[in-house]
Amino acid sequence: MSDRYVQDDEIVGTVYDARLMRRLIPFIRPHLKAAIAAVMLVFLGMGMFLVNPWVLGRVVDLGIRAGDAAAVTRLGLMYGVLELLIFLAACGQNYLLQYVGQQVMLELRTRLFRHLQRLPVRFFDRNPVGRLVTRVTNDVAALGELFSSGLVVVLGDAVVLVGIAAAMLLLDPLLGLATLATLPLLVVAAVYFQSRIRTAYRLVRQRLARLNATLAENLSGMKIIRMYQREADREKGFAELNAGHRDAQLQSLFHHAIFSPTVTVINAVTIVIVMLLGGWMVQNGQISIGVLVSFLAYAQFFFFPIRNISEKVTLFQSAMAAAERVFALLDEREEEGLEEGAAPLRWRGEIAFDRVVFGYDPARPVLRDISFRIEAGESVAIVGHTGAGKTTLASLLQRFYEIDAGTITIDGNRLDGYSKDALRRGIGVIQQDVFIFSGSAIENVRLWNDALDERSVLAHAEKARAAGFLRALPGGCSGELYERGANLSTGQRQLLAFARALCADPPILILDEATSAVDTETEKAIQEAIETMSHGRTCLIIAHRLSTIRHCNRILVLHDGRLVEQGTHDELLARGGHYARLHEIQFASSS
């Protein structure tokens, strides 16, 4: 996992970023009615919440001092009704906020997934999968939490604070000011602890990012670890990172553990002030007992919103950092030239490279002045040492990368004249490392193309020599395949890929090292499948095993990014050049 990935996940963010919030508005707009209803319920609930302490005070005054039983009954019923309405408002508010949060997460994740599928291959070359998964899962969840338990809740708490302060000052300005006297002390405590909680939270994020990176790395490389028996060393390294993460969490929890009792102590001091000053004022006839009871209730509730708001600071920071990362991903430029739903092109299959130059880094070309022509229906092999540029040729033909110079044409038309979607539907590719999706075997063959029924899929699988093992799976063609095809052999995965390509019925077929990792018996089955598939198609066979390409019409030999030889197997051997040396080395090593 790259340092860039770790550093990206260590971003903590500001408490509030207006620019990012504006970008989130389009995701809220479709659910604006539910959001407004939630806000109204918050204000309604908080308004009733503010009335109840006053009602409690009136009950005391009328019941104890005036002896008005009827008024006490009315006020008691009013208090009960208000509590019921507060309960109902809280239920509705919570549901609506969760609904809005879940809808925002749904749309954000859908947008991200759609966007990821339209990004160029270069993007995935430089961005680890773990980072992208984190964007779509954890970061979107953090934004959902912002809407479900952040923004509106903080707004409601702020309304309660202002409302309680106003109610106390209206009941009695002197006692109200005395009650609010401890507010600066509370603000200082909140700022002090939150600054330390933010620092601890940043440390937690940093160490969690490293922990996740190490865990992913170890799980991916488990076979190597077991082969070389490095379990103890890797366990020791992981234990150190895990302990560091635990220490950071404990540091964060320590500050939280102190902050909450601190608020409780300040709250207790405030109540003592109200009791002492209020009791003295009651004795002197300046306020009634009911007013004192109301003040005590208001003072008790006054510190809850402050505690809630303080604890939401971390949530806001997490959400802003997540929004920064999510929108940075959404701002990545999508691949140009796509046309979703474009029909595959029915070419004759004539391919021409004319003085093509390309490099993943423009300063270091991988292919230099490549020129060749492949006639329609011809089978051509491409050979060369590792890094010669064989697979790059296939990637350029599908326009996963754009060439730096020269032209590539199919049937005489430049590639940039075709929609990339249509272009790729007209080219079938079978790679050495076949990707198998978790799910049924039949879906892995037809790749969710509902136009192909099971009978046609099996017919194509029969031609690809894959039908036998597909039927033998537990559950047959509908049987489940494990992630990455763990319950299939290497050869079976290759044959499944052949069946895939036949289902697509492309006029051009590329086999990229399709037989390099299989045994001799499986290779024979694959060769038979290749002969069946290549009939009537233009085939490019990128090969490591030279024994598998003797049947090809022509062989192209790449060396250091240049096309150095081309001809038939016998012609190239007779020349005694690069191909002959490759042939000699390979067969000498196998003898």
Buried (B, 14 or more C-beta within 10 A) or exposed (E): BEEEBBEBBBBBBEBEBEEBBEBBEEBBEEBEEBBEBBBBBBBBBBBBBBBBBBBBBBBBBBBEEEEEEEBBEBBBEBBEEBBEBBEEBBEBBBEBBBBBBBBBBEBBBEBBEEBBEEBBEEBEEEBBEBBBEBBBEBBBBBBBBBBBBBBBBBBBBBBBBEBBBEBBBEBBEEBBEBBBEBBEBBEEBBEBBBEBBBBBBBBBBBBBBBBBBBBBBBEEEEEEBEEEEBEEEBEEEBEEBBEBBEBBBEBBEEBBEBBEEBBEEBBBBBBEBBBEBBEEBBEEEBBBBBBBBBBBBBBBBBBBBBBBBBBBBBBBBBBBBBBBBBBEBBEEEBBEBBEEEBEBBEBEBBBBBBEBBBBEEEEEBBBBBBEBEBBBBBBBBBBBBEEBBBBBBBBBBBBBBEBEEBBBBBBEEEBBEBBBBBBBBBBBBBBBEBEBEEEBBBBBBBEEEEEBEEEBBBBBBBBBBBBEBBEEBEEBBEBBBEEBBEBBEBBBBBBBBBBBBBBBBBBBBBBBBBBBBBEEEBBEBBBEBBEBBBEEBBBBBBBBBBBBBEEBEBBBBBBEBBBBBBBEBEEBBEEEBBBBEBBEEBEEEEE
